[in-house]
Amino acid sequence: MDTRGAETTRRTLLETAAQLFDQHGYAGTSISDISTASGRTSGAIYFHFASKENLALAVLQEHFATWPELVERYRASGRPALEQLVALSFSVARAFRDDIVVRAGARLWMERKAINAPLPAPFVGWIDVVSALLTEARKEGTLAPGIVPCTAAHGVVCAFFGLHTVSDALGSREQIEDELHNLWLLLLAALQAQPDPPALLAHVIGHPHIPAAATGEAPARPSQAPA
Protein backbone atom coordinates (compact mmCIF):
# COMPACT_ATOMS: atom_id res chain seq x y z
CA MET A 1 0.00 0.00 0.00
CA ASP A 2 1.17 3.53 -0.74
CA THR A 3 1.76 4.80 2.78
CA ARG A 4 1.96 8.42 1.69
CA GLY A 5 -1.33 8.09 -0.16
CA ALA A 6 -2.92 6.43 2.85
CA GLU A 7 -1.69 9.22 5.14
CA THR A 8 -3.01 11.84 2.70
CA THR A 9 -6.40 10.14 2.67
CA ARG A 10 -6.44 9.91 6.45
CA ARG A 11 -5.56 13.60 6.80
CA THR A 12 -8.22 14.60 4.27
CA LEU A 13 -10.84 12.64 6.16
CA LEU A 14 -9.72 14.08 9.50
CA GLU A 15 -9.87 17.69 8.29
CA THR A 16 -13.18 17.17 6.46
CA ALA A 17 -14.69 15.62 9.58
CA ALA A 18 -13.32 18.49 11.67
CA GLN A 19 -14.96 21.02 9.34
CA LEU A 20 -18.32 19.26 9.62
CA PHE A 21 -18.06 18.67 13.37
CA ASP A 22 -17.28 22.36 13.84
CA GLN A 23 -20.23 23.43 11.68
CA HIS A 24 -22.86 20.87 12.65
CA GLY A 25 -21.67 19.18 15.82
CA TYR A 26 -21.13 15.51 16.50
CA ALA A 27 -24.77 14.43 16.37
CA GLY A 28 -25.40 16.54 13.26
CA THR A 29 -22.59 14.92 11.25
CA SER A 30 -22.82 11.46 9.69
CA ILE A 31 -20.32 9.20 7.98
CA SER A 32 -22.32 9.80 4.80
CA ASP A 33 -21.82 13.56 5.20
CA ILE A 34 -18.07 13.09 5.62
CA SER A 35 -17.94 10.78 2.60
CA THR A 36 -19.77 13.28 0.41
CA ALA A 37 -17.72 16.28 1.55
CA SER A 38 -14.37 14.49 1.28
CA GLY A 39 -15.02 12.66 -1.97
CA ARG A 40 -13.95 9.40 -0.27
CA THR A 41 -16.08 6.31 0.13
CA SER A 42 -17.55 5.29 3.46
CA GLY A 43 -15.39 2.17 3.16
CA ALA A 44 -12.28 4.37 3.12
CA ILE A 45 -13.50 6.17 6.23
CA TYR A 46 -14.12 2.92 8.11
CA PHE A 47 -10.74 1.57 6.98
CA HIS A 48 -8.94 4.49 8.63
CA PHE A 49 -11.19 5.17 11.63
CA ALA A 50 -13.56 2.17 12.11
CA SER A 51 -16.41 4.35 13.45
CA LYS A 52 -17.62 7.93 13.83
CA GLU A 53 -16.62 7.74 17.50
CA ASN A 54 -13.05 6.86 16.53
CA LEU A 55 -12.98 9.70 14.01
CA ALA A 56 -14.18 12.16 16.65
CA LEU A 57 -11.57 10.81 19.06
CA ALA A 58 -8.87 11.29 16.40
CA VAL A 59 -9.91 14.93 15.95
CA LEU A 60 -9.80 15.47 19.71
CA GLN A 61 -6.38 13.81 19.98
CA GLU A 62 -5.10 16.05 17.18
CA HIS A 63 -6.55 19.07 19.02
CA PHE A 64 -4.65 18.19 22.20
CA ALA A 65 -1.48 17.30 20.28
CA THR A 66 -1.33 20.90 19.01
CA TRP A 67 -0.31 22.32 22.37
CA PRO A 68 2.94 20.66 23.59
CA GLU A 69 5.00 21.85 20.61
CA LEU A 70 3.54 25.34 20.88
CA VAL A 71 4.21 25.51 24.63
CA GLU A 72 7.77 24.27 24.16
CA ARG A 73 8.42 26.94 21.54
CA TYR A 74 7.59 29.69 24.02
CA ARG A 75 9.31 27.97 26.96
CA ALA A 76 12.52 27.86 24.91
CA SER A 77 12.27 31.52 23.85
CA GLY A 78 14.27 32.93 26.76
CA ARG A 79 11.64 35.58 27.44
CA PRO A 80 10.62 36.49 31.00
CA ALA A 81 7.92 34.16 32.27
CA LEU A 82 5.01 36.62 32.21
CA GLU A 83 5.87 37.59 28.64
CA GLN A 84 5.93 33.91 27.69
CA LEU A 85 2.51 33.46 29.25
CA VAL A 86 0.93 36.40 27.45
CA ALA A 87 2.55 35.60 24.09
CA LEU A 88 1.50 31.96 24.35
CA SER A 89 -2.07 32.96 25.13
CA PHE A 90 -2.35 34.97 21.91
CA SER A 91 -1.07 32.05 19.82
CA VAL A 92 -3.55 29.72 21.50
CA ALA A 93 -6.35 32.22 20.91
CA ARG A 94 -5.51 32.44 17.21
CA ALA A 95 -5.47 28.64 16.98
CA PHE A 96 -8.95 28.45 18.50
CA ARG A 97 -10.12 31.01 15.97
CA ASP A 98 -8.29 29.90 12.82
CA ASP A 99 -7.36 26.20 13.11
CA ILE A 100 -10.26 23.97 12.06
CA VAL A 101 -9.06 20.93 14.00
CA VAL A 102 -8.64 22.98 17.18
CA ARG A 103 -12.11 24.49 16.76
CA ALA A 104 -13.67 21.10 16.07
CA GLY A 105 -11.94 19.59 19.08
CA ALA A 106 -13.37 22.31 21.30
CA ARG A 107 -16.89 21.69 20.02
CA LEU A 108 -16.56 17.92 20.32
CA TRP A 109 -15.45 18.24 23.92
CA MET A 110 -18.58 20.29 24.64
CA GLU A 111 -20.61 17.42 23.16
CA ARG A 112 -18.57 14.72 24.90
CA LYS A 113 -21.59 12.99 26.48
CA ALA A 114 -22.78 12.01 23.00
CA ILE A 115 -19.45 10.38 22.08
CA ASN A 116 -19.11 6.78 23.23
CA ALA A 117 -15.32 6.80 23.54
CA PRO A 118 -12.79 7.72 26.26
CA LEU A 119 -11.71 11.31 25.71
CA PRO A 120 -8.62 13.27 26.82
CA ALA A 121 -9.10 15.49 29.86
CA PRO A 122 -8.94 19.22 29.08
CA PHE A 123 -7.55 22.16 31.06
CA VAL A 124 -5.36 20.19 33.50
CA GLY A 125 -2.30 20.56 31.28
CA TRP A 126 -2.95 24.27 30.85
CA ILE A 127 -3.23 24.81 34.59
CA ASP A 128 0.14 23.06 35.02
CA VAL A 129 1.77 25.20 32.30
CA VAL A 130 0.44 28.46 33.73
CA SER A 131 1.39 27.43 37.27
CA ALA A 132 4.96 26.68 36.14
CA LEU A 133 5.22 30.06 34.38
CA LEU A 134 3.90 31.94 37.41
CA THR A 135 6.32 30.03 39.65
CA GLU A 136 9.13 31.07 37.32
CA ALA A 137 7.88 34.68 37.43
CA ARG A 138 8.09 34.51 41.25
CA LYS A 139 11.76 33.48 40.98
CA GLU A 140 12.37 36.34 38.54
CA GLY A 141 10.80 38.80 40.99
CA THR A 142 8.05 39.86 38.57
CA LEU A 143 5.09 38.21 40.32
CA ALA A 144 3.16 40.28 42.82
CA PRO A 145 3.54 39.36 46.50
CA GLY A 146 0.67 37.27 47.79
CA ILE A 147 -0.01 35.57 44.45
CA VAL A 148 -0.04 31.79 44.87
CA PRO A 149 0.98 30.36 41.47
CA CYS A 150 -1.17 27.22 41.48
CA THR A 151 -4.26 29.10 42.68
CA ALA A 152 -3.74 31.98 40.27
CA ALA A 153 -3.12 29.52 37.41
CA HIS A 154 -6.57 28.00 37.92
CA GLY A 155 -8.12 31.46 37.79
CA VAL A 156 -6.16 32.49 34.67
CA VAL A 157 -7.19 29.32 32.81
CA CYS A 158 -10.83 29.79 33.84
CA ALA A 159 -10.74 33.40 32.64
CA PHE A 160 -9.03 32.52 29.36
CA PHE A 161 -11.41 29.72 28.37
CA GLY A 162 -14.42 31.60 29.71
CA LEU A 163 -13.44 34.45 27.40
CA HIS A 164 -13.37 32.01 24.47
CA THR A 165 -16.83 30.68 25.30
CA VAL A 166 -18.31 34.18 25.39
CA SER A 167 -16.37 35.36 22.34
CA ASP A 168 -17.49 32.34 20.32
CA ALA A 169 -21.12 32.77 21.37
CA LEU A 170 -21.25 36.49 20.61
CA GLY A 171 -19.02 36.80 17.56
CA SER A 172 -17.40 33.52 16.45
CA ARG A 173 -14.16 34.70 18.12
CA GLU A 174 -13.65 37.38 15.45
CA GLN A 175 -12.62 39.91 18.12
CA ILE A 176 -10.74 37.45 20.31
CA GLU A 177 -7.39 39.28 20.16
CA ASP A 178 -8.91 42.60 21.23
CA GLU A 179 -10.88 40.83 23.96
CA LEU A 180 -7.82 38.93 25.16
CA HIS A 181 -5.82 42.15 25.24
CA ASN A 182 -8.45 43.68 27.51
CA LEU A 183 -8.51 40.60 29.73
CA TRP A 184 -4.74 40.79 30.21
CA LEU A 185 -5.02 44.47 31.19
CA LEU A 186 -7.15 43.26 34.08
CA LEU A 187 -5.15 40.15 35.00
CA LEU A 188 -1.68 41.68 34.76
CA ALA A 189 -2.69 44.52 37.06
CA ALA A 190 -3.03 41.85 39.76
CA LEU A 191 -0.20 39.54 38.70
CA GLN A 192 2.71 41.93 38.11
CA ALA A 193 4.96 42.94 40.98
CA GLN A 194 5.22 46.39 39.42
CA PRO A 195 2.01 46.66 37.42
CA ASP A 196 2.35 48.06 33.91
CA PRO A 197 0.09 45.91 31.73
CA PRO A 198 0.11 48.24 28.66
CA ALA A 199 3.92 48.16 28.50
CA LEU A 200 4.15 44.37 28.77
CA LEU A 201 1.41 43.89 26.17
CA ALA A 202 3.01 46.37 23.79
CA HIS A 203 6.34 44.58 24.18
CA VAL A 204 4.80 41.15 23.53
CA ILE A 205 2.59 42.21 20.64
CA GLY A 206 5.24 44.45 19.11
CA HIS A 207 3.36 47.73 19.17
CA PRO A 208 0.82 49.57 21.33
CA HIS A 209 -2.47 47.78 20.81
CA ILE A 210 -5.51 49.85 19.84
CA PRO A 211 -8.71 47.79 19.75
CA ALA A 212 -10.40 47.75 16.36
CA ALA A 213 -13.58 49.06 17.94
CA ALA A 214 -11.76 52.26 18.84
CA THR A 215 -10.51 52.87 15.30
CA GLY A 216 -13.50 51.65 13.34
CA GLU A 217 -11.24 49.22 11.45
CA ALA A 218 -11.61 45.49 11.24
CA PRO A 219 -8.77 43.64 13.00
CA ALA A 220 -6.24 41.96 10.75
CA ARG A 221 -6.52 38.17 10.67
CA PRO A 222 -3.13 36.52 11.21
CA SER A 223 -2.09 33.35 9.46
CA GLN A 224 -3.20 30.07 10.95
CA ALA A 225 -1.51 29.18 14.20
CA PRO A 226 0.92 26.27 14.08
CA ALA A 227 -0.55 22.88 14.67
N, C-alpha and C positions, 0 to 999 in steps of 0.2 A: 504494500500500500504506500502511496505517496504521502509521507508523513507531513510534508509542508502543506500539501493540499488539504489533508485532514485537519491540520491546525487552523488553516484559513477558514475552512468550513465551520469548525467549532467556534472560532472567533466571530464569524458573521452571525451565527445563530445566537451567540451570547449577546452581542450588541443589538441585534434585532429584538430579542426578547426583552432586553433592558429598555429599549425605546417603548415597547408596548406596555411593559409593566409600569413604567413611569407615567404613561398617558392614561392607561385604563385600569391599572391595579392588577393584583394577582387574580382575583376572581373574574375580572373582566377580560382576561387574556386567555386564549385557548391555544393548544398545539396547532390547530388548523390556522389560527390567526398568524402565528409565528411562521408557519410553512408558507403561507401566502405572501407575507411581507418580505421574507428572506429569499424566496424563490427556491427553497430547498424542500425536499419531500419530508413528510412526517416520519418516514423510515429513517432518514438521515438524522433527524432530531433525536429519535429514540436511540439510535446507534451511539450518539455522543453523550446523551444525558439521561436516557432510560425513562424519565417521567418529567412532568411539569414541575413537580416538587424539587427534583434534582437540578433542573435548570434554574429555578429560583434560588436554590442554595448556592449554585455556581456564581450567580450574579452577586449574591451577598458576600461570598468569599472573596470575589474580585474587589468588591467595595472595600472590605476590611484590609485587603492586601495593598491597597493604595497608600495607606498611611505610614507604615514603617520606613519606607524609603524616603518619603517626604520629611518625616521627623528627623531622620538621620542626617539629611542634607542641611537642615537648620542647626542641628546639634553640633555639626562639624564646621560651622561657619566661623567660629571664633568670636561672634558677637556677644555682648553682655546678655545675660539670661532673659531680662525683661524684653529686650529687643527681639531675641529669638522667639519668644512667646507671641509677641504681637505680629511679627512677620509671618510666622507659621499660621496664625489664625486667619490672615488674609488669604494665604494660599489655600487653606482648607475651605474657606468661604467660596472662593472662586471655583473650586472643584465641585462643591455642592450645587453651584449655579450652572456650571458649564459642562461637567463631565456626566454623560448619560448613564454610565454604569454606577457612579456614585449616587446620582439622583434616584435611580431605580432601586438601589440597595436601601436607601433611606425610606422609600415608600414601602418596599417589601417588609422592612422591619416593622413599620407601623401596622402592617396587615399580617403579622407573624402568626396570629392564632388560626388563620386560614391555611397555613402551610404545614403539612404533616411531615416535618423534617426537623432534626436538631439544628438550631441556628446559632451563630456566634453571638456572644454577649457584647452589647455596645457599651460605650462610655467609660468602662473600667480602665481601659488602656489610656484614654485621654486624661482621666483624672491622675493616673500615675505620671504621665508626661508632664502635665502642668505642675504637679506637686514637686517633681524633680527640678523643674526650671525655677520655681519659687524658692526651693531650698538652695539652689545655686545663687539666686539673687540675694538671699540672706548672707551667704558667704562673701559675696561681692560688696555687701553693704548698701545695696540699692533697694532692699525691701523694708517697708515701714515697720517700726517696732510694734509688737503686738500682733502682727499677722502670723497665723499658724499655717504653714504651707499646705498641709494636707486638707485642712478645713477650707482654706481659701480656694484651693484647687477645685474642690467640689462645687463651690459657688460659681467660680469662673466657667466651669464646664456647663453647669445648669444655665447660666446667663447666655453663653454662646449658642447652645442648641435651642434654648427657648427663643432667642432672636431669630434663628433660622425657621422655626415653626411659624412664628408670626409673620416674618418676611415672605415666606412661601404662601401663606394663606392670603395675605393682603396684596402681594404684587409679584408672585413667582420668583422671588429673590432678585428682581431686577435692580433694586436699590441696596443690595446687601452690603456693598463696600461702604457706602455713606452711613448706613445704619450701624455697621460694625465700628466704624470710626467714632461715632457718637457714643457707642457702648464703652469703648476703651477710654474716652474722655472721663467717663464716670468711674470705671474700674481703676484706672491708673491713679486717679486722685486719692484713692484709698491704699493702693498697693505700693506706690513709690515712697522711698524714704524722704526724698526731697521732691515733692510733687511738681511736675511740669509736663503733663500729658501732651499738650500741643507740640512741644519740642521733640519728645520721643517719637510721636507719630510722624512728624515731618521728617525726622531722620530716617525712620524705617521706610516710609512711603517714597521718600526722595524729594518731596516738595511740600509746602504747606497745603493741606487738604481743604478745599472749599466744596461743600456738598453741592451736588447738581441742582438741588432745589433752590439754592441761594443764587445761582447764576442763570437759571432758566434753561440750562443746557442738559442734554441727556448725558449720563456718565458713559465714558468709553468702556467697551467690553474687551477685557484682556483675552489673550489666547487661552486655550484650554489648559487647565492645570495639569501637571504631570501625573500620570497614573502609576 
